[in-house]
Amino acid sequence: MNFRRFSFEQVERECDKRKTIIGYSRKLRPRIKGGETQFFQTILNFPHHRGVIRIYVAEKKALSLLSRAEQIPAKIGGIETDVVAIGEVNALTSPPPGPGTGRLSSLMVGCSIGHKDITAGSMGRIVLKDGEPRILSNNHVLANVNQGIPGDKIYQPGPLDVREGIGVELSEVYECGVLDEFVPIVAKGNLVDAALAIPTKRSWFSRTTVGGSSLSPLTDIEEPEIGAICEKHGRTTGRTSLKLLDDAAVIQVGFGPDDVREFVDQLMFQAADGNGAGIAGGDSGSLVYRSGSDGMVRNVGLIFAGSSTVALANKMANVVAAFSSPLSLDTPFFGEAVGDGEEEMLYEGVRVVKTIVIDPKSRRASELRVFIPERVEAGSVFDVSGNLLDAVDGTPLANRFIVVNGLSATTNDRGQFLIRLTAPTGVDLWDIVAEFAGD
């Protein structure tokens, strides 16, 4: 192979000439055959591959059906090409029903969410911008592809899942935030499809997914190697395992009739079991993450588009750097102090973290949060007027709950419950939330 004659600018020019090409990889990649990456073993069993130029098309056609101008060269700059059919790639709109469509008392990874004028997408996670919490998802989920205006209402679940119509004013009970800012999606060279919303309630954050999995601590970013298995949790398909095919994809993505926009430096996945893409409409905005051998869960990317065979995600490193202020992934979730007064205790053998959040202006206690990091035995009784929570500002909190089959009798199927109490004098409302983390 004569690398001296090769550059990716040559690849770009060749691809621009042919309408049948919808993308390529900006790195030399192993061939894909039968959905499998074709690595070969060298000495010391170190995995390696014969680098080829990977060209993406919606579908492969016989040479007899292509004009000479449409045919893809066998080599570019002396490097062999590998033509891979991935289907038509579009932003993940038109969502079918899914497990993450319900209304929740706290914002969870993968829950249904959306701008007032869209159908529904997925919440990625909570991030910090200038020290303040923000909801992270796609531009086309929170800002309706550049059409949103800061201050626009964001609903949970997304408008489609409320079933009161798209673009109509919904009850305030569904409001979870307002649009803050978005990264504009332009014709070429997009790194991210991302936007932020300001949550309307600071107590609405959870690191737990809609499916009940606990993600901790989610403060680091990982850029996995080709073939790595990652996870995502979205509104429509829930939790799925994805295998990384490409970490430098340049792809043409459809956002509607005659509206195609180029994205660069993208992650491309397929379902880990080889059966399709592992995503569907409504999964836009889903967080892609990876669990390490050290037990840590790390951010990988943000799903935004796909086809019947592949899923596309923005790299998380590109996402956090794309806004007016860099984003922090060190986020205040339940069980972590947002203000003053975190206390960890054992109550009847169960580890409990109690956090009293202090309003920075009034210095009054504005929230009480209770986090139970593990499931407890069925039949356990907690009395929140006694040793569990004690009294706040001298006012006892008198409520009880009983755990049945590992969940509270007042929980939903995700093991989460919300108790609303009349607050002590000077405070409008206490939100007491406990979560049972785990599968």
N, C-alpha and C positions, 0 to 999 in steps of 0.2 A: 504494500500500500504506500502510495506516495503522498504523505501528509503535507508536503511543501506546496502542493497545488490546491489544497483544500481549505475552505473557510465556510462558516455558517451563513455568511452573506450570500455565497453562491446558492446555498440551499434555499434561503429566503427568496432569491430571485427566481429560481426554478419553480418554487411553490406558487409565487404570485402569478406566474404565467398560466397556471392550470386551475380552472374553477372546480375541478373534481377533488382537489386537495383541500382539506379543512384544517390541517395542522402538521406539525413536525416536532421532533425533540431537538433542543439546543445542545444536547450532549450525545456523543456516540453511545449507542445502546446495544444490548444483546438483541438478537432476533427473538420474535415472539412466534411460537408455533403451537397451534392447538390451545391457545390461551396461556401457555407456559413460557416463561423466560428461559432462553436456551443458554444457560451457563455451562461451562466445561471446567474440569478440575485440572489444576496445575500441580506442581510438586508442593508438598506440605498441605495438600487438600485445600489450598486457598482458592475460593471461588473467583473466577475471572470470566471474561466473555470476549468474543470477537466483536469489536465495535463496528456497528453499521449505522447508517443514517435512517432513522425511523420516520416514515412518512405516514400521516393519518388521512384516511378517506372515509366517507360515509359507508360506501360499499365497494367491493371489488367487482370489476367487470372484465369480461373476456377482451383480449386485445383487439379482436375483430370488431368489437362494438365501440372502440375508441378511435378518434382521429389521431393522426401522428402527433399533432400538437398537444393532445390530451394525455398521451402515453408518458409515464414516469420513467426517467432514465434508469437503467440498471446500476449506473454509478454516477456520482457527482463529485468532481474533484478527485477522482481516483478511489473514492470510498463507495462500497456497495450500499444500495438502498434496500430497505425492508418495508413493504407497503402493508399497513395494518388497517383493517376495516373496523371502525368503532361506532358506526351509526351516526345519525344526525344529533349534534350536540346543541342543547337548548337550556336556557335558564329553567329552573325547576318550578314552573307555575302549574296551574290546573290540577290542584292536589285532590286525590281520592280520599276516602275516609282513612283514619289511622288511629293508633293508640294514644297519641299525644294531643287529642283535640279537645279535651275537657277543660273546664274552668278550674283554676288552681288557687289556693290561698297563698302560695309563694311561687316565685318564678324559678322554674327548674330547667336544667339543661335539656333541650329537646322538646320543650312545650310549644304548643301552637301560639303564634304571635303574628301581628301584622299591622301595617299602616291602614288607616281608615278606608283607603280606596283600593286595596288589593284583596286577594282571596285569603291566603294564609301561608305562613312559612314557619320556620323553627327558630327558637331563641338559641344562640350559640352559647353564651355565658355572660357573666357580669365581669366588667373590667373597671379600672379606675382611670379617669382622665383628670389631671390636675388635682388628684386626691379625692375626687368625687365619683360615686358609682355611676356606671353607664351600662345599658343593655346593648350587647353586641349581636348584630346579625348582618344580613346582606343589605345593600342599597335597594335592591328590588323588593325586599321584604319590608323594610322600615321607611323607605323614601320613594317607593313606586317609580324606580328607574329615573332618578333625578327630578321628578315632578313634585316631590314633597317640599314643604316649607317648614323651617324650624318652628316648633310649637304645635305641629299637626299631632292629632291624637294617635296613640298606639294602643291596640286592643289585645287582650289575652282572654280567651283564645282569639285567633284571627277572625275577621269578619265572616268568612265562609262558615266557620264552625259555630258561630252564634246563630246562624240561619235566620237572620233578620235582614239579609240583603247586603250587597256590596255597595259602599259609598254612602250609606245612610247613617245618620247619627244614632249611635247605640247608647244604651243606658250607661251611666257613669260607673256602674258596677263592673263593667268590662274594661275600663281604662286602666292601663298599667304603666303608662308613661307618655312622654311627648318627644317628638323628633328633635334631636340635638344637632347633629351634622352628618353629612354623608360625603364619601369620596366620589366625585362625578365619574360616570362611566362614559368614555369617549369612544371614537371609532377604532383607534389602534393603540397598542402598547399598554393596555390596562394590566395592573398588577393585582388589583383587588376589586371585589364587589362587596362593599362594606359600608355600614352606617351605624350610628349610635343613637340611643334614645335615653332620655333622663327618666329614671323610674319615679313614679309618684309616691311610692312608699319605700322607705329605706329598709323596712322589715321584710321585704319580699324576696330576699336573696337565698338561694340554696345551692349547694354544690351537688346535691343529689339529682340524678336524672329522673325523668318521668317514670322510667322502669324500676326505680328504687335503688340503683347502683350508686354507691358513694364514690366521688372522684376527689382524691386528695393527694397533694395539695394544689395541683394545677397552677403552679407559679412559674414553671420552667417551660422552655420551648425545645422540641426535638425535631431534627430534620432526618428522618429515618432513611435507611438504605433501600435500594430497589429490592422488592420481595418481602419487605417487612410487613407484618400484620398489625393493622391499627383498628380502632373501633370508632364508631360514630353513633350518636343517638339523635334521632329526628322525629318530627311530628308524625310522619306517615308510616315509615317502616320501622320505627323504634330503634333498638340496638342491633347493629349489624357489624360484622367483621369485614374489613377491606384489606386487599393486598396492593401495595404500591407498585405500579407499573412504570411510572416516569416521574421524575422530580424536576423536569425542565421543559415542560410541554408548552408549545405555542399553539393556541386553538382558536378557531372561529366559532363564536357562540351566538345562537339565535335568541333575540329578545322579543320577537314578534315578526309578523309578515314583513319581509324586505328589510329587516333590522338585524344585521349581523355585526358583531363587534369582536375585535381581536383581544385576547388575553395572553399574556406572556408569563414565563416562569411559574407555571402552574403544576400542581400535583395531580396525577392521574391514577385512579384506583379501579379495581374490579372487585366483585364480591370474592371473599377469601376462598369460598368453596367452588369458584369458577362459574357459578350460576347467576349470570347477569351482572348488574352494576352495584347492587346492594343499596340503591337509593331509589326514590320516586318523587314525583311532584309533591311539593309541600315540605320536603326535607331541606330546602334552601336555608342556609344559615346554620346548619347543624355543625357542632364542634366535632372535629376529628382529633382523637387523643390516642395515646399509647401507654400501656402499663409496662414499666421496666422490671427487670429482675430484682431491683432493689425495693420493689413495692410502691414506687412513686409513679404517679400518673402525670404525663406531660402533654402539653398542647402541641398539636401538629398542624392543623389547618381549619379552614372554614368552607364547608360544601356550598357550592353555588350553582352548579350546572351538571348536566350529564346526558347520557343517552340510554339505550336499552342495554348497553354492555359496559359502559365506563362511567365513573363519577369524577367530577373535577372539583378541586378545592384550592383556595388561595393559601399560600404559606402563612403561618401565623406570624413569622418574623416580618413579613411584608405588611400584614394587617396592622400590627401594633405601631408601625412607623408611618402609617399612611395619613393620619389625622393631623389636625392643627397643633395638637400636643401629643407627644408619644404616650401610648397607653401602658399602664402597669397591670400585670396579671396577679398582683398581690392583693387579693380581693377580700373584703369582709363578708364571710358567709356565716351562717348560723354556727354557734359554738365558738366564735371568735369575737373578741371584744371590738366593738366599733367605738366605744367611748370608755368610760371608767367602770371598774367594779367586776371584772371577771373572777369567778370563783369556781374551783373544781372540787367536788365532794363525792363521797360514796353515800348512797341512800339505799338502805336495805340491800347492799351488795351490788348495786347498779351505779356505774360511773355517770355522773351528771355534771354538765357545765352550765353554770348560771351566769348570764351577762346582763348587767343593768347598763343601759346606754344613756349617757348624759347629753342633753341638748346643749350645744356649745354656747348658745346665746343666753338662754334662761337659766342654765345649769341645773334644771330640773331633770329628774329621771324621765326620759321620753319613751323608753321601751324596756320590756323585760323579756329576755329570750332564754329558753331552756333547751338544751341539746342533750339527747341521750344517744351516745355513739354506737351502742350495740342493742340488738333485740333483747327483750326480757321475757321471762317465762310467762306462759299463758296463766291467767288468773291473778297476776300481780295487781296490787291496788296501790295507787299513788294518791296521797292527800296533799294537794297543793296549798293547803292552809297551814301545814305543819312544817316539818323539817326540810321538805323539798325546796320550798320557795321562801319560807318565813313570811314576815310582813314587810311591806314597802311603805316608807314614810308613815309608819305606825298603823297602816290600814291592812288588816289581814285579808288574804286572798282565799276564799273558801270555795274550792271546786275539787272534784274527785274524778278520776277516770280509772277504768279497769281494763287490763290488757287481756284480750281474747285471741287465742291462736297466734300469739306473737305480735299482734297489733292492738292498738287501743280500740275499744268498742265504738269510739267516735271517729275513727280514721276512715280515709278512703282506702282503695286497694293498694296504695303506695305507702301505707304506713305513716301517713302524715295527718296531723290534726291541728286545728286552730281553735283556741278558746278566747273569746272576746269578753273582757270584763269592764265594768264601769271603773274608771281610774280614780285614784285619790284626788283630792282638791288640787286644782292647778294643772292637771293633765287630762287631756280629752279621752284617751283610750289606751289600754294596755293590750298588746298582742303577745300572747304566750304561745309559742310554737315549739313542739317537740317532734323530732324526726327519728325514726328507727332506721338506721343506715344498714345497708347490705342488700343482697340479691333477694 
